[in-house]
Amino acid sequence: MIARALVPPVAALLLAAVWPGPAGLEGADAAELTVQQAVQSALANHPVLRQAQLDVDSAEARLKKARSPRLPQIDAGGLAKVGLAGSANLFALNGLAASPDPEGMAVSGNVFQEILDFKRSKFESEARRAEVEHFEETLRAERSTLVLNVKRAFYSALGATRDAALAEQRVKERELALREAGALRRSGLVPRLDVVTAEASLARARLELATAAQSVYGAMARLAEAMGEESARGYALEERPVSVALPGPFESLVAESLASRPELAALEARIRAAQAWVARAEREKYPRVMGLFSGGWTRFADLTLGRLLFGGFGIRLPLFTGGRLQASIEETRLGLEKARAVRDELLGAIPRQVAEARARLATAIEGIDSAGKSLRQARPAERLARARHRHGLASVLDLAAAGAALADAETGQARAGYDYRIAEAELDFATGRADRN
């Protein structure tokens, strides 16, 4: 029977030996890190934000490009040729240099201006301006998501670190219990089964410690990823006391979310852009009126003002496009309807998201209260076990059990605090406060 009882602890010891111990969880030179520092590091370094900022910069460049047709377009051209005059059209030159008459060589300066485009450039500029707003709000949304992810990773890492510390403490307690059981066994005061039980308990504690150590490594890696770091490293995470604040009324939280969520603002800007693109597409049915002035020099033998200067007005009116214009208008209208559908979906999801986040925060507050009660019960029980052990009325196993219960209660209280912090961050995200707090 004793041989069979030894099998589980021996197997557990072999498995625990495969896993690294607690050494190295936080190196001697581990940098201290607060949650605020983690958030600031992520906002400064994460590549997701750099990509979102590049989208904003690209949208601003497109806005400048859209505004440019309102101003005169000035260029210069030159031509040196031999042979057929009309073949020079392949160069797509403007003004005097593109005329079929010059022979041999010509240079010119040209001024082109759209005189009447029936608000094409106006609507395109409005669309591009709304796109800039869309990407700016998208950047805010990415910041909010990043803040939430960092806080989740930070408090999860704190919880994993505390679990590892508790597991290490249990190993030390059970090593002490095994030594005492061995001493009592050698004195003939306890049966061999007590020693076997202590060995099995120690083996399980070592296995729990190895698992907890791996959890710390994984949590630190997730924290580094959330912060935008290329590789994980150990941190001494700062733990601050929790100040519990009750969530506000549901209706006011929903109203705040509708007014502050950057995702919603980004969709509203996207809708404005789509509306402007629809108007821009419809303007393609109208004509364009253009003006061009060109002046320069050619190698004509008989130079006259009429051969060196050109000025004119042009009009371009689409008469038949094979359905291209109508298809373009329909495409932009479908884009508008899709943007509205996405916006309506988010409007329907926001109350649910706020309700769920508020419920999680309320549950976390109840968890803090429950953990506090358990801790208030575990402390006197542990003091009583110590007193009984000093007077020989309780075994070392009883004392270890009371100490483990106290450590569990302390860890439970800390875990409840971490759950509260995460729930608080989720409610901040749901109400649009994440990038402001």
Backbone hydrogen bonds, N-H to C=O, Kabsch-Sander energy under -0.5 kcal/mol:
donor,donor_aa,acceptor,acceptor_aa,energy
5,A,1,M,-2.1
6,L,2,I,-1.3
7,V,3,A,-0.7
7,V,4,R,-0.8
10,V,6,L,-2.0
11,A,7,V,-2.5
12,A,8,P,-2.5
13,L,9,P,-2.3
14,L,10,V,-2.2
15,L,11,A,-2.3
16,A,12,A,-2.7
17,A,13,L,-1.8
18,V,14,L,-0.7
18,V,15,L,-1.0
19,W,15,L,-0.8
19,W,16,A,-0.6
25,L,22,P,-1.8
30,A,27,G,-1.9
31,A,234,G,-0.7
33,L,236,A,-2.1
38,A,34,T,-2.2
39,V,35,V,-2.2
40,Q,36,Q,-2.5
41,S,37,Q,-2.5
42,A,38,A,-2.0
43,L,39,V,-2.6
44,A,40,Q,-1.6
45,N,41,S,-1.9
46,H,42,A,-2.4
49,L,46,H,-0.7
50,R,46,H,-1.3
51,Q,47,P,-2.4
52,A,48,V,-2.1
53,Q,49,L,-2.5
54,L,50,R,-2.0
55,D,51,Q,-1.8
56,V,52,A,-1.6
57,D,53,Q,-2.5
58,S,54,L,-2.6
59,A,55,D,-2.1
60,E,56,V,-2.2
61,A,57,D,-2.0
62,R,58,S,-2.1
63,L,59,A,-1.8
64,K,60,E,-2.0
65,K,61,A,-2.0
66,A,62,R,-2.2
67,R,63,L,-1.6
68,S,64,K,-1.0
70,R,67,R,-1.5
71,L,68,S,-1.9
73,Q,112,F,-3.3
74,I,72,P,-0.6
75,D,110,N,-2.0
77,G,108,S,-2.8
79,L,106,A,-3.2
81,K,104,G,-2.4
88,A,85,A,-1.7
89,N,86,G,-1.8
90,L,87,S,-1.6
91,F,88,A,-1.8
92,A,89,N,-1.6
97,A,94,N,-0.7
98,A,95,G,-1.6
99,S,96,L,-1.7
104,G,102,P,-0.5
105,M,103,E,-1.3
106,A,79,L,-2.3
107,V,297,W,-2.4
108,S,77,G,-2.7
109,G,295,G,-2.8
110,N,75,D,-3.3
111,V,293,F,-2.9
112,F,73,Q,-2.9
113,Q,291,G,-2.5
114,E,69,P,-0.6
115,I,113,Q,-0.8
115,I,289,V,-1.8
116,L,289,V,-1.9
120,R,117,D,-1.0
123,F,119,K,-2.4
124,E,120,R,-2.3
125,S,121,S,-2.3
126,E,122,K,-2.2
127,A,123,F,-2.3
128,R,124,E,-2.6
129,R,125,S,-2.5
130,A,126,E,-2.3
131,E,127,A,-2.0
132,V,128,R,-1.9
133,E,129,R,-1.9
134,H,130,A,-2.5
135,F,131,E,-2.4
136,E,132,V,-2.2
137,E,133,E,-2.5
138,T,134,H,-2.1
139,L,135,F,-2.1
140,R,136,E,-1.8
141,A,137,E,-2.4
142,E,138,T,-2.4
143,R,139,L,-2.2
144,S,140,R,-2.4
145,T,141,A,-2.5
146,L,142,E,-2.4
147,V,143,R,-2.6
148,L,144,S,-2.2
149,N,145,T,-2.5
150,V,146,L,-2.6
151,K,147,V,-2.3
152,R,148,L,-2.4
153,A,149,N,-2.5
154,F,150,V,-2.9
155,Y,151,K,-2.4
156,S,152,R,-2.0
157,A,153,A,-2.3
158,L,154,F,-2.1
159,G,155,Y,-2.2
160,A,156,S,-2.3
161,T,157,A,-2.5
162,R,158,L,-2.4
163,D,159,G,-2.3
164,A,160,A,-2.1
165,A,161,T,-2.2
166,L,162,R,-2.5
167,A,163,D,-2.5
168,E,164,A,-2.4
169,Q,165,A,-2.1
170,R,166,L,-2.2
171,V,167,A,-1.9
172,K,168,E,-2.0
173,E,169,Q,-2.4
174,R,170,R,-2.6
175,E,171,V,-2.2
176,L,172,K,-2.1
177,A,173,E,-2.4
178,L,174,R,-2.1
179,R,175,E,-2.1
180,E,176,L,-2.4
181,A,177,A,-2.6
182,G,178,L,-2.4
183,A,179,R,-2.3
184,L,180,E,-2.7
185,R,181,A,-2.2
186,R,182,G,-2.3
187,S,183,A,-1.4
188,G,185,R,-1.2
189,L,184,L,-2.8
190,V,184,L,-0.7
194,D,191,P,-1.1
195,V,191,P,-0.7
196,V,192,R,-2.1
197,T,193,L,-2.6
198,A,194,D,-2.1
199,E,195,V,-2.4
200,A,196,V,-2.5
201,S,197,T,-2.3
202,L,198,A,-2.2
203,A,199,E,-2.4
204,R,200,A,-2.3
205,A,201,S,-1.9
206,R,202,L,-2.4
207,L,203,A,-2.1
208,E,204,R,-2.5
209,L,205,A,-2.2
210,A,206,R,-2.3
211,T,207,L,-2.4
212,A,208,E,-2.5
213,A,209,L,-2.4
214,Q,210,A,-1.9
215,S,211,T,-1.9
216,V,212,A,-1.9
217,Y,213,A,-2.1
218,G,214,Q,-2.4
219,A,215,S,-2.6
220,M,216,V,-2.7
221,A,217,Y,-2.1
222,R,218,G,-2.2
223,L,219,A,-2.1
224,A,220,M,-2.4
225,E,221,A,-2.2
226,A,222,R,-2.4
227,M,223,L,-1.8
228,G,224,A,-0.5
228,G,225,E,-1.1
229,E,224,A,-2.7
236,A,31,A,-2.5
237,L,235,Y,-1.0
238,E,33,L,-2.8
240,R,238,E,-0.5
244,V,242,V,-0.7
253,L,249,P,-2.0
254,V,250,F,-2.4
255,A,251,E,-2.3
256,E,252,S,-2.2
257,S,253,L,-2.2
258,L,254,V,-2.6
259,A,255,A,-1.5
260,S,256,E,-1.5
261,R,257,S,-2.7
265,A,261,R,-1.8
266,A,262,P,-2.6
267,L,263,E,-1.8
268,E,264,L,-2.3
269,A,265,A,-2.1
270,R,266,A,-2.0
271,I,267,L,-2.2
272,R,268,E,-2.1
273,A,269,A,-2.3
274,A,270,R,-2.3
275,Q,271,I,-2.5
276,A,272,R,-2.1
277,W,273,A,-2.2
278,V,274,A,-2.0
279,A,275,Q,-2.1
280,R,276,A,-2.4
281,A,277,W,-2.4
282,E,278,V,-2.2
283,R,279,A,-1.3
284,E,281,A,-1.2
285,K,282,E,-1.4
286,Y,283,R,-1.6
288,R,316,R,-2.1
289,V,116,L,-2.3
290,M,314,G,-3.0
291,G,113,Q,-2.8
292,L,312,G,-2.4
293,F,111,V,-2.3
294,S,310,F,-3.2
295,G,109,G,-2.1
296,G,308,L,-2.1
297,W,107,V,-2.3
299,R,105,M,-1.2
303,L,301,A,-0.8
304,T,302,D,-0.5
307,R,304,T,-0.8
308,L,304,T,-1.0
308,L,305,L,-0.6
309,L,305,L,-1.5
310,F,294,S,-2.8
312,G,292,L,-2.1
314,G,290,M,-2.8
316,R,288,R,-2.2
324,R,321,T,-1.2
327,A,323,G,-2.3
328,S,324,R,-2.2
329,I,325,L,-2.4
330,E,326,Q,-2.4
331,E,327,A,-2.3
332,T,328,S,-2.1
333,R,329,I,-2.1
334,L,330,E,-2.2
335,G,331,E,-1.9
336,L,332,T,-1.8
337,E,333,R,-2.3
338,K,334,L,-2.3
339,A,335,G,-2.1
340,R,336,L,-2.2
341,A,337,E,-2.2
342,V,338,K,-2.4
343,R,339,A,-2.2
344,D,340,R,-2.6
345,E,341,A,-2.2
346,L,342,V,-2.0
347,L,343,R,-2.4
348,G,344,D,-1.9
349,A,345,E,-1.6
350,I,346,L,-2.2
352,R,348,G,-0.6
353,Q,349,A,-2.8
354,V,350,I,-2.7
355,A,351,P,-2.5
356,E,352,R,-2.7
357,A,353,Q,-2.4
358,R,354,V,-2.7
359,A,355,A,-2.4
360,R,356,E,-2.4
361,L,357,A,-2.0
362,A,358,R,-2.3
363,T,359,A,-2.5
364,A,360,R,-2.3
365,I,361,L,-2.1
366,E,362,A,-2.0
367,G,363,T,-2.2
368,I,364,A,-2.1
369,D,365,I,-1.9
370,S,366,E,-2.6
371,A,367,G,-2.7
372,G,368,I,-2.1
373,K,369,D,-1.7
374,S,370,S,-2.2
375,L,371,A,-2.2
376,R,372,G,-2.1
377,Q,373,K,-1.4
378,A,374,S,-2.2
379,R,375,L,-2.0
381,A,377,Q,-1.3
382,E,378,A,-2.2
383,R,379,R,-2.2
384,L,380,P,-2.5
385,A,381,A,-2.0
386,R,382,E,-2.0
387,A,383,R,-2.2
388,R,384,L,-2.6
389,H,385,A,-2.2
390,R,386,R,-2.2
391,H,387,A,-1.4
392,G,389,H,-1.2
393,L,388,R,-3.2
394,A,388,R,-0.8
399,L,395,S,-2.0
400,A,396,V,-2.7
401,A,397,L,-2.5
402,A,398,D,-2.1
403,G,399,L,-2.4
404,A,400,A,-2.7
405,A,401,A,-2.2
406,L,402,A,-2.0
407,A,403,G,-2.6
408,D,404,A,-2.7
409,A,405,A,-2.1
410,E,406,L,-2.5
411,T,407,A,-2.7
412,G,408,D,-2.8
413,Q,409,A,-2.2
414,A,410,E,-2.2
415,R,411,T,-3.1
416,A,412,G,-2.3
417,G,413,Q,-1.8
418,Y,414,A,-2.3
419,D,415,R,-2.8
420,Y,416,A,-2.1
421,R,417,G,-2.3
422,I,418,Y,-2.5
423,A,419,D,-2.6
424,E,420,Y,-2.7
425,A,421,R,-2.2
426,E,422,I,-2.2
427,L,423,A,-2.1
428,D,424,E,-2.3
429,F,425,A,-2.1
430,A,426,E,-2.4
431,T,427,L,-1.9
432,G,428,D,-0.5
432,G,429,F,-1.0
433,R,428,D,-2.9
434,A,428,D,-1.2
436,R,433,R,-2.2
437,N,433,R,-1.8
